[in-house]
Amino acid sequence: MTDEFNRRCQNDVRFRRVMSTASIPSFIRTAYDMTPRPFFADRNAMETLGIDLRELFDIVVSLPSRLFDANLNAYCSAIGLDEERTALVGRLPHATPPTSGRADLYRVGPQFKLLEFNVNTGLGGADISQVQHALMNSDPFAGFAEEFGLSFTDTMASRADLLRHAASAVSEGREPFIAAVEADGTISTWENTFRSIQASLKQYGVDLAFGELSQLERKNGRVYLDGRPIDLMLRYFMVDQLVGDAVAQATYEMVCQVSEEGGLVLHTAPTSHLSQNKAAIALLSDQRYRNAFSRTERELIDRMVPWTRLLREGASEFEDERVDLMRFAVAHRRELVLKPNAGQGGRGVVAGWETEERAWTDLLRQSVGGPFIIQHRVEPTPEPVAHPDSGHLESVLPAWGVFFSENGFDGAFIRTAPSAIIGTAGTKRNALFTA
């Protein structure tokens, strides 16, 4: 299907310019740069992947219980959180993240390798459904879609239903007011993305506003934003953004109290920080914990999780060989990537193969014992894309953003970047269709 679409792009200017001629909403075009064409996948393969992700996510959520007898402090210590961060994460210890979110993956041949889970909101990228709708109503793509039986999962529609249901504990039958809340001074960085998500949700009847922590206030047992009581809050701010900020922590405590009292649904509870912390992937990969998983779970982990370790002094294993981890990391620079345990948008990620030897060694020495992982390089299968002007085929390296829910696969989109780090400057995206 991809080959046929590219062939038509080379022979027909209407195909290779389909992204510029389709009636894609302006808020999408403002928020994102788009690759010249959408992407395609086998529907059955995506359904299987969705089930695998749901099961792998369940394993990640269960790690504190499996590995540390439900001792949250011990788990946080193991993944490198200090006392202040542990206290913030553990403020609502019994709240569990909903079984929904997004996994970022690379495809290597027919298999997928997990890079990280994103569960703070599960909305980032869901607005790409606007592109899917637009293409399905634009020629010549509509004819191509009918010819090949293409369809798509409307992720934003399912997210709207999920949020409406989750908010019902407070909204009690009326349409809920939902707030996406960021740390102070950060909304401007993501404003175009927020506006795109806001406009997309509005088309499904969901009222979303966005704001920052300092804009929140408590009145009559509720949390207010811009004079309106919030029914459900999406926590976009990270735990690290609260550290050392007494004012922000006081607001956070207020939000937690109102949530405990039943005046607010905190959809992304503090403990969700643990599920998307990349150190969890290191624990899945670590041979010391193999016996905590069933044979079926081990097979799933081996298939989907790349070799990953917390960056620590001492011994570890690589391909069944005992190695000194720091020496191994220094010697295998071209095969490794260093990542902060928390963070987004590719910030702080350093690819060893793009780094000089001395700089890499110094960086490892500065980072060892801190909140960092090293991960074996995953080389994604490239995809050919026709240039919209010349029709010349160019290779891009796609990162798959795959949404999952309790029912499994819940849609997907693709991002490409000029470097190995997805999310950095120059990242583009487009929709995924299945057949």
The 8 nearest C-alpha neighbors of each residue, nearest first, counted from 0:
[[1, 3, 2, 4, 39, 147, 5, 40],
 [2, 0, 4, 3, 5, 39, 38, 383],
 [3, 1, 5, 0, 4, 6, 383, 7],
 [2, 4, 6, 0, 5, 1, 7, 8],
 [3, 5, 1, 7, 6, 2, 0, 8],
 [4, 6, 8, 2, 7, 3, 385, 1],
 [7, 5, 3, 9, 8, 4, 2, 10],
 [6, 8, 10, 4, 9, 5, 11, 3],
 [7, 9, 15, 14, 5, 11, 6, 10],
 [10, 8, 390, 6, 7, 11, 5, 385],
 [9, 11, 7, 8, 6, 12, 390, 14],
 [12, 10, 8, 13, 7, 14, 9, 15],
 [11, 13, 15, 14, 16, 8, 10, 9],
 [14, 12, 16, 11, 15, 17, 139, 8],
 [15, 13, 8, 17, 12, 16, 11, 7],
 [14, 16, 8, 387, 12, 17, 13, 385],
 [17, 15, 387, 13, 14, 18, 19, 12],
 [16, 18, 14, 20, 19, 15, 21, 13],
 [19, 17, 16, 21, 20, 35, 36, 33],
 [18, 20, 16, 17, 21, 22, 23, 35],
 [19, 21, 17, 18, 16, 22, 137, 23],
 [20, 22, 18, 137, 23, 19, 17, 134],
 [23, 21, 133, 24, 20, 137, 134, 136],
 [22, 24, 133, 21, 130, 25, 129, 27],
 [25, 23, 26, 27, 22, 28, 129, 130],
 [24, 26, 28, 27, 29, 23, 30, 22],
 [27, 25, 29, 195, 24, 28, 30, 194],
 [28, 26, 30, 25, 29, 24, 195, 31],
 [27, 29, 25, 31, 26, 30, 24, 32],
 [30, 28, 26, 27, 31, 25, 191, 32],
 [29, 31, 191, 27, 192, 28, 26, 195],
 [32, 30, 28, 29, 27, 33, 427, 428],
 [31, 33, 427, 428, 28, 34, 30, 426],
 [32, 34, 428, 427, 429, 31, 35, 18],
 [33, 35, 36, 427, 428, 429, 32, 37],
 [36, 34, 18, 387, 33, 386, 15, 384],
 [35, 37, 34, 18, 38, 384, 429, 15],
 [38, 36, 430, 429, 431, 39, 35, 34],
 [39, 37, 431, 430, 432, 36, 40, 429],
 [40, 38, 432, 431, 433, 1, 37, 41],
 [41, 39, 433, 42, 432, 434, 38, 431],
 [40, 42, 44, 433, 434, 43, 45, 39],
 [41, 43, 433, 45, 434, 44, 40, 46],
 [44, 42, 46, 45, 41, 47, 434, 48],
 [43, 45, 47, 41, 42, 46, 48, 40],
 [46, 44, 48, 42, 47, 43, 49, 41],
 [45, 47, 43, 49, 408, 48, 44, 42],
 [48, 46, 44, 50, 45, 49, 43, 51],
 [47, 49, 45, 51, 46, 50, 52, 44],
 [408, 50, 48, 407, 46, 52, 47, 51],
 [49, 51, 407, 53, 47, 48, 52, 54],
 [52, 50, 48, 54, 49, 53, 55, 47],
 [53, 51, 55, 49, 54, 50, 56, 48],
 [52, 54, 56, 50, 55, 51, 407, 49],
 [55, 53, 57, 51, 56, 52, 50, 58],
 [56, 54, 52, 58, 57, 53, 51, 59],
 [55, 57, 59, 53, 58, 54, 52, 60],
 [58, 56, 54, 60, 55, 59, 53, 61],
 [57, 59, 55, 61, 56, 60, 62, 54],
 [60, 58, 56, 62, 61, 57, 274, 55],
 [59, 61, 57, 58, 62, 274, 56, 63],
 [60, 62, 58, 59, 64, 63, 65, 57],
 [61, 63, 65, 59, 64, 60, 66, 58],
 [64, 62, 69, 67, 66, 74, 65, 61],
 [65, 63, 69, 68, 62, 61, 67, 66],
 [66, 64, 62, 63, 67, 61, 68, 291],
 [65, 67, 63, 62, 64, 68, 291, 288],
 [66, 68, 63, 69, 70, 64, 65, 74],
 [67, 69, 64, 70, 65, 66, 63, 71],
 [70, 68, 64, 63, 67, 71, 65, 66],
 [71, 69, 73, 68, 67, 72, 74, 63],
 [70, 72, 74, 73, 69, 75, 63, 89],
 [71, 73, 75, 74, 70, 76, 85, 89],
 [74, 72, 76, 70, 71, 75, 77, 67],
 [75, 73, 71, 77, 76, 72, 63, 67],
 [76, 74, 72, 80, 78, 77, 73, 85],
 [75, 77, 73, 79, 74, 80, 78, 72],
 [78, 76, 74, 75, 79, 73, 80, 72],
 [79, 77, 75, 76, 278, 80, 74, 279],
 [78, 80, 76, 370, 77, 75, 81, 369],
 [81, 79, 75, 76, 84, 85, 78, 82],
 [80, 82, 84, 83, 85, 79, 76, 75],
 [83, 81, 85, 84, 86, 80, 76, 72],
 [82, 84, 86, 85, 81, 87, 242, 80],
 [85, 83, 87, 86, 81, 82, 80, 88],
 [86, 84, 82, 88, 87, 83, 89, 80],
 [85, 87, 89, 83, 84, 88, 90, 82],
 [88, 86, 84, 90, 85, 89, 83, 238],
 [89, 87, 269, 85, 270, 86, 90, 84],
 [90, 88, 92, 86, 91, 87, 85, 270],
 [89, 91, 87, 88, 92, 86, 269, 255],
 [92, 90, 89, 94, 93, 269, 268, 255],
 [93, 91, 89, 94, 90, 270, 88, 71],
 [94, 92, 91, 95, 270, 89, 90, 268],
 [95, 93, 92, 91, 268, 96, 270, 269],
 [94, 96, 93, 97, 270, 268, 271, 60],
 [97, 95, 271, 267, 268, 98, 94, 270],
 [98, 96, 99, 95, 266, 267, 100, 118],
 [99, 97, 404, 405, 96, 100, 53, 57],
 [100, 98, 404, 403, 97, 405, 121, 118],
 [99, 101, 121, 118, 402, 403, 117, 404],
 [100, 102, 402, 117, 401, 121, 116, 403],
 [101, 103, 116, 401, 400, 115, 117, 104],
 [104, 102, 400, 115, 114, 399, 113, 116],
 [105, 103, 113, 399, 114, 112, 398, 111],
 [104, 106, 398, 379, 112, 111, 399, 107],
 [105, 107, 111, 379, 110, 380, 108, 112],
 [108, 106, 379, 380, 110, 111, 109, 105],
 [107, 109, 110, 380, 106, 379, 111, 381],
 [108, 110, 107, 106, 111, 44, 380, 112],
 [111, 109, 107, 108, 106, 112, 303, 302],
 [112, 110, 106, 105, 107, 303, 104, 113],
 [111, 113, 303, 105, 104, 304, 106, 305],
 [114, 112, 104, 304, 303, 115, 103, 111],
 [113, 115, 104, 103, 112, 105, 116, 102],
 [116, 114, 103, 113, 102, 277, 275, 117],
 [115, 117, 102, 275, 101, 118, 103, 274],
 [118, 116, 101, 275, 100, 102, 119, 121],
 [117, 119, 100, 121, 120, 116, 275, 101],
 [120, 118, 267, 117, 121, 234, 235, 271],
 [121, 119, 122, 118, 233, 267, 100, 234],
 [120, 122, 100, 118, 101, 123, 119, 117],
 [123, 121, 125, 120, 124, 158, 196, 126],
 [124, 122, 125, 121, 126, 120, 196, 192],
 [123, 125, 126, 127, 122, 412, 400, 411],
 [126, 124, 155, 122, 127, 154, 123, 128],
 [125, 127, 128, 124, 196, 199, 129, 155],
 [128, 126, 129, 125, 130, 124, 430, 131],
 [127, 129, 131, 126, 130, 153, 125, 132],
 [130, 128, 127, 132, 131, 126, 133, 23],
 [131, 129, 133, 128, 127, 132, 23, 134],
 [130, 132, 128, 134, 129, 133, 430, 135],
 [131, 133, 135, 129, 130, 134, 128, 136],
 [134, 132, 130, 136, 131, 135, 23, 22],
 [135, 133, 137, 136, 131, 132, 21, 140],
 [134, 136, 141, 132, 133, 137, 131, 140],
 [137, 135, 134, 133, 141, 132, 138, 140],
 [138, 136, 134, 141, 21, 135, 140, 139],
 [139, 137, 140, 141, 142, 136, 134, 17],
 [138, 140, 142, 141, 137, 14, 143, 13],
 [141, 139, 138, 143, 142, 137, 144, 134],
 [142, 140, 135, 144, 138, 143, 137, 139],
 [143, 141, 145, 144, 140, 139, 146, 138],
 [142, 144, 140, 146, 141, 145, 147, 139],
 [145, 143, 149, 141, 147, 142, 146, 148],
 [146, 144, 148, 142, 143, 147, 141, 149],
 [147, 145, 143, 144, 148, 142, 149, 141],
 [146, 148, 144, 145, 149, 143, 434, 0],
 [149, 147, 145, 144, 434, 146, 150, 433],
 [150, 148, 144, 434, 433, 147, 432, 145],
 [149, 151, 433, 432, 434, 148, 152, 144],
 [152, 150, 432, 433, 153, 149, 410, 131],
 [151, 153, 410, 154, 409, 150, 411, 128],
 [154, 152, 156, 128, 155, 151, 410, 157],
 [155, 153, 157, 410, 125, 156, 152, 409],
 [154, 156, 158, 125, 157, 153, 126, 159],
 [155, 157, 159, 154, 153, 158, 160, 203],
 [156, 158, 160, 154, 159, 155, 161, 153],
 [159, 157, 161, 155, 160, 156, 162, 154],
 [158, 160, 156, 162, 157, 161, 155, 163],
 [159, 161, 157, 163, 158, 162, 164, 156],
 [160, 162, 158, 164, 159, 163, 165, 157],
 [163, 161, 165, 159, 164, 160, 166, 158],
 [162, 164, 160, 166, 161, 165, 159, 167],
 [165, 163, 161, 167, 162, 166, 160, 168],
 [164, 166, 162, 167, 163, 161, 168, 266],
 [167, 165, 163, 231, 168, 164, 169, 170],
 [166, 168, 170, 171, 169, 164, 165, 172],
 [169, 167, 166, 171, 170, 165, 264, 164],
 [168, 170, 167, 171, 230, 166, 263, 262],
 [169, 171, 167, 175, 173, 172, 166, 230],
 [172, 170, 167, 169, 173, 168, 166, 175],
 [171, 173, 170, 167, 174, 175, 169, 168],
 [172, 174, 170, 171, 175, 167, 176, 163],
 [173, 175, 172, 176, 170, 205, 163, 204],
 [176, 174, 170, 230, 173, 177, 166, 163],
 [175, 177, 206, 230, 229, 207, 231, 178],
 [178, 176, 207, 231, 232, 230, 229, 206],
 [179, 177, 208, 232, 209, 207, 180, 233],
 [178, 180, 209, 233, 232, 208, 234, 235],
 [181, 179, 210, 211, 235, 234, 209, 178],
 [180, 182, 236, 211, 235, 210, 212, 186],
 [183, 181, 236, 211, 212, 185, 184, 240],
 [182, 184, 211, 185, 212, 181, 213, 186],
 [183, 185, 186, 182, 187, 211, 181, 188],
 [184, 186, 187, 188, 183, 182, 181, 189],
 [187, 185, 188, 189, 190, 184, 181, 211],
 [186, 188, 190, 185, 189, 184, 191, 193],
 [187, 189, 186, 185, 190, 191, 184, 192],
 [190, 188, 192, 186, 187, 191, 193, 185],
 [191, 189, 187, 193, 192, 186, 188, 194],
 [190, 192, 30, 194, 193, 189, 195, 29],
 [193, 191, 195, 30, 189, 190, 194, 196],
 [194, 192, 190, 196, 195, 191, 197, 189],
 [195, 193, 197, 191, 192, 196, 198, 190],
 [194, 196, 192, 198, 26, 193, 197, 27],
 [197, 195, 199, 193, 194, 198, 126, 200],
 [196, 198, 194, 200, 195, 199, 207, 193],
 [199, 197, 201, 195, 196, 200, 194, 202],
 [198, 200, 196, 201, 197, 202, 126, 195],
 [201, 199, 205, 203, 202, 197, 198, 196],
 [200, 202, 204, 205, 198, 203, 199, 206],
 [201, 203, 200, 199, 204, 198, 205, 156],
 [204, 202, 201, 200, 205, 156, 159, 199],
 [203, 205, 201, 202, 206, 200, 174, 159],
 [206, 204, 201, 200, 203, 207, 159, 174],
 [205, 207, 176, 201, 177, 204, 175, 208],
 [208, 206, 177, 197, 178, 205, 176, 209],
 [209, 207, 178, 179, 177, 206, 210, 197],
 [210, 208, 179, 178, 180, 207, 193, 211],
 [209, 211, 180, 181, 179, 214, 208, 212],
 [210, 212, 181, 183, 180, 182, 214, 213],
 [211, 213, 214, 182, 215, 183, 181, 180],
 [212, 214, 215, 211, 183, 247, 250, 216],
 [215, 213, 212, 211, 224, 210, 216, 225],
 [216, 214, 224, 213, 223, 212, 222, 217],
 [217, 215, 223, 222, 218, 214, 224, 250],
 [216, 218, 222, 221, 223, 220, 219, 215],
 [219, 217, 221, 220, 222, 216, 223, 228],
 [218, 220, 221, 217, 222, 262, 228, 223],
 [219, 221, 218, 262, 257, 217, 222, 260],
 [222, 220, 262, 218, 219, 217, 228, 223],
 [223, 221, 217, 228, 216, 229, 218, 215],
 [222, 224, 228, 227, 216, 215, 229, 226],
 [225, 223, 215, 227, 226, 214, 228, 229],
 [224, 226, 227, 223, 214, 215, 228, 210],
 [225, 227, 224, 223, 228, 216, 215, 229],
 [226, 228, 223, 224, 225, 229, 176, 222],
 [229, 227, 223, 222, 221, 230, 224, 226],
 [228, 230, 176, 223, 231, 222, 177, 227],
 [229, 231, 263, 176, 169, 175, 170, 177],
 [232, 230, 264, 177, 166, 229, 263, 265],
 [231, 233, 178, 265, 177, 266, 179, 234],
 [232, 234, 179, 266, 267, 120, 235, 178],
 [235, 233, 180, 267, 236, 232, 179, 119],
 [234, 236, 181, 180, 233, 119, 179, 237],
 [237, 235, 181, 182, 234, 180, 240, 238],
 [236, 238, 240, 239, 235, 241, 272, 182],
 [237, 239, 240, 241, 84, 236, 87, 242],
 [238, 240, 237, 242, 241, 84, 341, 236],
 [241, 239, 237, 238, 242, 182, 236, 244],
 [242, 240, 239, 238, 244, 247, 248, 243],
 [243, 241, 239, 244, 240, 238, 84, 83],
 [242, 244, 245, 241, 240, 248, 83, 247],
 [245, 243, 247, 241, 242, 246, 248, 240],
 [246, 244, 248, 247, 249, 243, 241, 242],
 [247, 245, 249, 248, 244, 250, 213, 251],
 [246, 248, 250, 249, 244, 245, 241, 251],
 [249, 247, 251, 245, 250, 246, 241, 252],
 [248, 250, 252, 246, 251, 247, 245, 253],
 [251, 249, 253, 247, 252, 248, 254, 246],
 [250, 252, 248, 254, 253, 249, 247, 255],
 [253, 251, 249, 255, 250, 254, 248, 256],
 [252, 254, 250, 256, 251, 255, 249, 257],
 [255, 253, 251, 257, 252, 256, 258, 250],
 [254, 256, 258, 252, 253, 257, 259, 251],
 [257, 255, 259, 253, 258, 254, 252, 260],
 [256, 258, 260, 262, 254, 259, 255, 263],
 [257, 259, 263, 255, 261, 256, 260, 262],
 [260, 258, 256, 257, 261, 255, 262, 263],
 [259, 261, 257, 258, 262, 256, 220, 263],
 [262, 260, 258, 259, 263, 257, 169, 264],
 [263, 261, 221, 257, 258, 260, 220, 169],
 [264, 262, 258, 230, 261, 231, 257, 265],
 [263, 265, 231, 266, 258, 230, 166, 232],
 [266, 264, 232, 267, 268, 231, 263, 258],
 [267, 265, 264, 233, 268, 232, 231, 165],
 [266, 268, 119, 234, 265, 233, 96, 271],
 [267, 269, 270, 271, 265, 266, 94, 96],
 [270, 268, 88, 271, 272, 267, 91, 89],
 [271, 269, 272, 268, 88, 273, 95, 89],
 [270, 272, 274, 273, 96, 269, 268, 267],
 [273, 271, 270, 275, 274, 269, 276, 88],
 [274, 272, 276, 271, 270, 275, 279, 88],
 [275, 273, 271, 272, 276, 60, 59, 279],
 [274, 276, 116, 273, 272, 117, 277, 118],
 [275, 277, 273, 278, 341, 340, 274, 279],
 [278, 276, 340, 279, 280, 275, 115, 341],
 [277, 279, 281, 280, 276, 340, 78, 309],
 [280, 278, 282, 277, 281, 276, 283, 59],
 [279, 281, 283, 278, 277, 282, 284, 307],
 [282, 280, 308, 307, 278, 284, 279, 283],
 [281, 283, 279, 285, 284, 280, 278, 288],
 [284, 282, 280, 281, 285, 279, 300, 288],
 [283, 285, 281, 282, 307, 306, 280, 286],
 [286, 284, 282, 287, 283, 288, 281, 308],
 [285, 287, 289, 288, 284, 316, 283, 315],
 [288, 286, 285, 289, 290, 282, 284, 291],
 [287, 289, 286, 290, 291, 285, 282, 283],
 [290, 288, 286, 291, 287, 292, 297, 285],
 [289, 291, 292, 288, 293, 287, 286, 297],
 [292, 290, 289, 288, 65, 66, 293, 62],
 [293, 291, 290, 296, 289, 297, 294, 288],
 [292, 294, 296, 295, 297, 291, 290, 289],
 [293, 295, 297, 296, 298, 292, 299, 290],
 [296, 294, 298, 293, 297, 299, 292, 300],
 [297, 295, 299, 293, 298, 294, 292, 300],
 [298, 296, 300, 294, 299, 295, 301, 292],
 [297, 299, 301, 295, 296, 300, 302, 294],
 [298, 300, 296, 302, 297, 301, 303, 295],
 [301, 299, 297, 304, 303, 302, 298, 296],
 [302, 300, 298, 299, 303, 304, 297, 305],
 [301, 303, 299, 300, 298, 304, 112, 110],
 [302, 304, 112, 300, 113, 301, 111, 299],
 [303, 305, 300, 113, 112, 301, 302, 306],
 [306, 304, 307, 375, 112, 303, 374, 113],
 [305, 307, 375, 374, 284, 304, 308, 281],
 [308, 306, 374, 281, 284, 373, 305, 375],
 [309, 307, 281, 373, 372, 310, 374, 285],
 [308, 310, 372, 311, 281, 371, 373, 278],
 [311, 309, 372, 367, 371, 308, 368, 373],
 [312, 310, 368, 367, 309, 313, 324, 325],
 [311, 313, 325, 324, 367, 310, 314, 368],
 [314, 312, 323, 324, 311, 315, 325, 322],
 [313, 315, 323, 322, 324, 321, 316, 312],
 [314, 316, 322, 324, 321, 323, 313, 317],
 [317, 315, 321, 320, 322, 319, 318, 314],
 [316, 318, 320, 319, 321, 322, 315, 306],
 [317, 319, 320, 316, 321, 306, 322, 286],
 [320, 318, 317, 316, 321, 286, 322, 315],
 [321, 319, 317, 316, 318, 322, 315, 323],
 [320, 322, 316, 315, 317, 319, 314, 323],
 [323, 321, 315, 314, 316, 324, 320, 327],
 [322, 324, 314, 326, 313, 325, 327, 315],
 [323, 325, 327, 326, 314, 315, 322, 313],
 [326, 324, 328, 327, 323, 312, 329, 311],
 [327, 325, 329, 328, 323, 324, 330, 322],
 [326, 328, 324, 330, 325, 329, 323, 331],
 [329, 327, 325, 331, 326, 330, 324, 332],
 [328, 330, 326, 327, 331, 332, 360, 325],
 [329, 331, 327, 328, 332, 326, 333, 325],
 [332, 330, 328, 334, 333, 329, 327, 335],
 [331, 333, 351, 335, 334, 329, 330, 352],
 [334, 332, 352, 351, 331, 335, 353, 350],
 [333, 335, 376, 332, 331, 375, 352, 351],
 [336, 334, 375, 376, 332, 351, 374, 333],
 [335, 337, 350, 374, 351, 373, 349, 376],
 [338, 336, 373, 349, 348, 372, 350, 374],
 [337, 339, 348, 372, 371, 373, 340, 347],
 [340, 338, 371, 341, 370, 347, 372, 348],
 [339, 341, 277, 371, 276, 370, 278, 338],
 [342, 340, 276, 339, 277, 343, 275, 370],
 [341, 343, 346, 339, 340, 344, 345, 347],
 [342, 344, 345, 346, 341, 422, 347, 117],
 [343, 345, 422, 346, 423, 421, 342, 420],
 [344, 346, 422, 343, 348, 420, 423, 421],
 [347, 345, 344, 348, 343, 342, 423, 422],
 [346, 348, 339, 349, 345, 338, 342, 337],
 [347, 349, 338, 346, 345, 337, 339, 350],
 [350, 348, 337, 336, 351, 347, 338, 354],
 [349, 351, 336, 353, 352, 337, 354, 335],
 [350, 352, 332, 354, 333, 353, 336, 335],
 [351, 353, 333, 350, 354, 332, 334, 335],
 [352, 354, 351, 350, 355, 349, 333, 419],
 [355, 353, 351, 352, 359, 356, 350, 358],
 [356, 354, 358, 357, 359, 353, 351, 352],
 [355, 357, 359, 358, 360, 354, 332, 329],
 [358, 356, 360, 359, 355, 361, 354, 362],
 [359, 357, 361, 355, 360, 356, 362, 354],
 [360, 358, 362, 356, 357, 361, 354, 355],
 [359, 361, 357, 363, 362, 358, 329, 356],
 [360, 362, 358, 364, 359, 363, 357, 365],
 [363, 361, 359, 365, 360, 364, 358, 366],
 [362, 364, 366, 360, 365, 361, 367, 359],
 [365, 363, 361, 362, 366, 367, 360, 325],
 [364, 366, 362, 363, 367, 361, 369, 368],
 [365, 367, 363, 369, 364, 362, 368, 371],
 [368, 366, 310, 311, 369, 364, 363, 365],
 [367, 369, 311, 310, 366, 370, 312, 371],
 [368, 370, 367, 366, 371, 79, 310, 311],
 [371, 369, 79, 340, 339, 368, 372, 80],
 [372, 370, 339, 340, 338, 369, 310, 309],
 [371, 373, 309, 310, 338, 308, 337, 339],
 [374, 372, 337, 308, 336, 307, 310, 338],
 [375, 373, 307, 336, 335, 306, 376, 372],
 [374, 376, 335, 306, 334, 305, 377, 307],
 [375, 377, 335, 334, 336, 374, 378, 305],
 [376, 378, 379, 375, 105, 305, 112, 107],
 [377, 379, 376, 380, 107, 105, 106, 396],
 [380, 378, 107, 105, 106, 381, 377, 396],
 [379, 381, 107, 106, 108, 378, 382, 396],
 [382, 380, 396, 395, 394, 379, 397, 383],
 [381, 383, 395, 394, 396, 384, 380, 397],
 [384, 382, 394, 393, 392, 395, 381, 385],
 [383, 385, 393, 392, 394, 386, 382, 5],
 [386, 384, 392, 390, 391, 5, 387, 393],
 [385, 387, 390, 391, 388, 389, 392, 384],
 [388, 386, 15, 16, 390, 389, 385, 35],
 [389, 387, 386, 390, 15, 16, 12, 391],
 [388, 390, 391, 386, 387, 385, 9, 392],
 [389, 391, 9, 386, 385, 387, 388, 8],
 [390, 392, 389, 386, 385, 393, 9, 384],
 [393, 391, 385, 384, 383, 386, 390, 394],
 [392, 394, 384, 383, 385, 391, 395, 386],
 [395, 393, 383, 382, 381, 384, 392, 396],
 [396, 394, 382, 381, 397, 383, 415, 393],
 [395, 397, 381, 415, 379, 382, 380, 398],
 [398, 396, 415, 414, 413, 395, 399, 381],
 [399, 397, 414, 105, 413, 104, 415, 400],
 [398, 400, 413, 104, 103, 401, 105, 412],
 [401, 399, 103, 412, 411, 102, 413, 101],
 [400, 402, 411, 102, 101, 399, 410, 103],
 [403, 401, 101, 409, 410, 100, 411, 408],
 [402, 404, 408, 409, 407, 99, 49, 100],
 [405, 403, 99, 407, 406, 98, 409, 408],
 [404, 406, 407, 98, 99, 53, 403, 50],
 [405, 407, 404, 408, 403, 50, 409, 49],
 [408, 406, 49, 50, 404, 403, 405, 53],
 [49, 407, 409, 403, 46, 410, 402, 45],
 [410, 408, 403, 402, 154, 152, 404, 407],
 [411, 409, 152, 154, 402, 408, 401, 153],
 [412, 410, 401, 400, 402, 431, 413, 399],
 [411, 413, 430, 431, 400, 429, 399, 401],
 [412, 414, 399, 428, 429, 398, 400, 397],
 [415, 413, 428, 398, 427, 397, 399, 426],
 [414, 416, 397, 427, 426, 396, 428, 398],
 [417, 415, 426, 418, 421, 425, 427, 414],
 [416, 418, 425, 426, 419, 415, 395, 420],
 [419, 417, 420, 416, 421, 423, 425, 415],
 [418, 420, 421, 416, 417, 350, 396, 353],
 [421, 419, 418, 345, 423, 422, 416, 348],
 [420, 422, 416, 423, 345, 419, 426, 415],
 [423, 421, 344, 345, 426, 420, 424, 416],
 [422, 424, 421, 345, 426, 420, 425, 344],
 [425, 423, 426, 422, 416, 417, 421, 427],
 [424, 426, 416, 417, 423, 427, 32, 422],
 [425, 427, 416, 415, 424, 422, 423, 421],
 [428, 426, 32, 33, 415, 414, 34, 416],
 [429, 427, 414, 33, 413, 34, 415, 32],
 [428, 430, 37, 413, 33, 34, 412, 414],
 [429, 431, 412, 37, 127, 131, 38, 413],
 [432, 430, 38, 412, 39, 411, 37, 413],
 [431, 433, 39, 151, 150, 149, 38, 40],
 [434, 432, 40, 42, 41, 149, 150, 39],
 [433, 149, 42, 41, 148, 150, 40, 432]]
